[in-house]
Amino acid sequence: MNTEEKLEVFKLELSLIKDQRVRDFAQKAIETLPDYFFVMPASTTGKYHPSYALGDGGLLRHTKAAIAIATDLFVLDEYNFQGNMKDLLIVALILHDGWKKGNGLTQWTVDIHPTFAVKSITENKELSSMLSPYEINVISESIHSHMGKWNTDRSGNKILPKPETKEEKFIHLVDYLASRKRLEVNFDIPVRIE
């Protein structure tokens, strides 16, 4: 998938980002996403996501659903983030599962996929220099902790942090809601931030 196609897929979500610097960062980060992200299902076993997130392109639809849920929650006083925080959280949601199969050498979800996503930002000098260290940290830590209590490997060893800040807890909540089998998302309703 070429760069233009990747950006076109996220045209609506990018239009929600008001801060041009953050939008530029998001565009550059989307360009780095592996091609498998755009075609794989959200759940490689089919156990953990609703029907819209299964099959070809399911992970992309899960990501778009998470962003749609976030925009619905932004109108609530509890989640009416100020400044460019909404923009940063949208970017975190775009990227949160971007490296779900890690380096792509497996057909399965990698337990530490949030770590791969964070490294794709923090170890890329061009990307990490586009925003302030604080902004990079908000995005990175929100991604890194998005798994919430599902932060251990099969042996019970802690491999990911739990969300601590309001922003990190928000990303976890939105990702959790977008992965519930009982909740279906209507993709025909326009997404916007009020």
N, C-alpha and C positions, 0 to 999 in steps of 0.2 A: 504494500500500500504506500503510495507516495505522500509527500508532505501535504500537498493541496487537498488530497482526499481525507487525510486525517483531520485537518483543520475544518473541512466542510462538515464532517460528522458532528463536530462540536460547535458549529456556527451559532446555534441558539444559546448554548451555555456560555460561550465566550461573550455574547452580546449582553449577558447579565452582569458582567464584570465592568464596573464603572471606572475604576482607576486604570488609566492607560498603561502604567508601568506593570501592574499586576496582570493585565490582559496580555501584554507582550511576553511576560514570563510564562503565563499559561500556554500561549501559542508555542513558544520554544520548547516547553516541557512536553506538550502533546506530540511534537515532532519526534521526540526521543522514545515514545512508547513503542514497544515491540509490536510487530504486525499481529501476533497471535491475540493480543488484547481485543482487537476489533472483531474477531471471529469466534472466539471460544465461548462456551457457556459459563455462567456465573458459578455454577457448581459442577465440577467434573464428575461427581457421582450422581447428581440429580436429587440428592437428599435434602439440601438445605436452602433452596430458593423457590420462589413462586414460578408458575409456568412461563410467564413472560421472560424470565431470566434464564431459561433453559435453551438448549439448541444453539445453532449458529448465531452469533451476535448477542447471546444472552448476557455476557458480562458487560457489554456496552449498554444494553438496555437497563441492566441493574444500576449502572453508574448514572445514567440519565434519570432513572427513577429516584435515586438518592438525592440528586440535585433538585428535582421537582418537589420532593418532600421537604427539603431544606427551605426552598423558597416559600412554601406554605407555612412553615414554622417561623420564618423570619418576621411575620406580621404580629406574632405574639410578644407581649412585653418581656417574657422570660428569654426570648431569643432575638430581640431587636438589637443586634450587635451594632456598634457605632463605628465611625470612621470607615476604613476600608476592610474591616474585619469580615463582612459578608463576602467580599471579593476573595479574601484569603481562604475562607472556608469553602467556597465554590471550587477553587483550585485544588484544595486538599481532597475534595470529593471526586473531582475529575481524575486525580492521580492515585487515589487510595488503593485500588486494586490493579493498577496499571502494569504491575510486574507479577501477576498472580502465579505464573509458572516460573518465576525466577528468571534465570538466564535462558529459559525455553528448552532446556535439555530433557524435560520430563513432560508427560502428558497430564500430570496431576497438579493440583494446587500445592504450592510450596508453603509450609507452615510459617516461614519467616518472610513471606512475600512483602509485608510492610517494610521490612528492613531493606529489601531490594529497591523498593520505591523511594525510600528516603535517600539511599546511596545514589540513586539516579539524579537526585537534586544536589545533594551536598558534595558529591565528588565530581560534579560537573562545574568547573570553574566559571564558565560562561553563565550558566544558569544561576549559580549561587551568588554571583556578583550583581544580578539584575535587581535584587530587592535588598532591603536592610537585613542585617543578621536577625533582628527580632521577627521580621516577616517570614524569613526562611524557617526560623524556629517554630513559629505558629503552624505553618504548613507541615513541616516535617514531623513535629511531635503529634499533631492531629492524625496524620497518616500512621505513624508508628504505633499509636495506641488504639487504633480503630477497632481492633478485635475484642476489646473489653476483657471480660472474664475468660474468654477463650484464648488465653495467652501462654499456654503451655504446650509442650510436645507430647507425644503419646506416652512417654514415661513420667509425665507430670512435672517436668523441669520447666521453670519459667523461661520463656524465650522472647517475650515481648512485654513492654510496659503496659500497665492499665491506665486508662484516661484519668487525668487529675484536674486539669483546668476546665472551666466552663466550655471553652471551645473544643477541647478534646472529647469531653462528654457529649457534646452536641454531634460531632462527627460520628461517634460510636452509635448514638441513638438513631441517627438518620440511616446509617448503614444497616443497623439492626432492623429497622422498620422496612427498609427496601428488600430485606432478605426473608421476610415472613411469608410463608406459604399462603396464609389466609388473606393477605392483602394484595390485591391486584391494582395495577396502575393504568389509568386511562391516558395513553400517550397522545390522544387527539385534543386534549385540553391544553391550551397555550400555557407555557411556563413564563412567569414574570415576577419581578420583585416590586411590591407595592410600596 
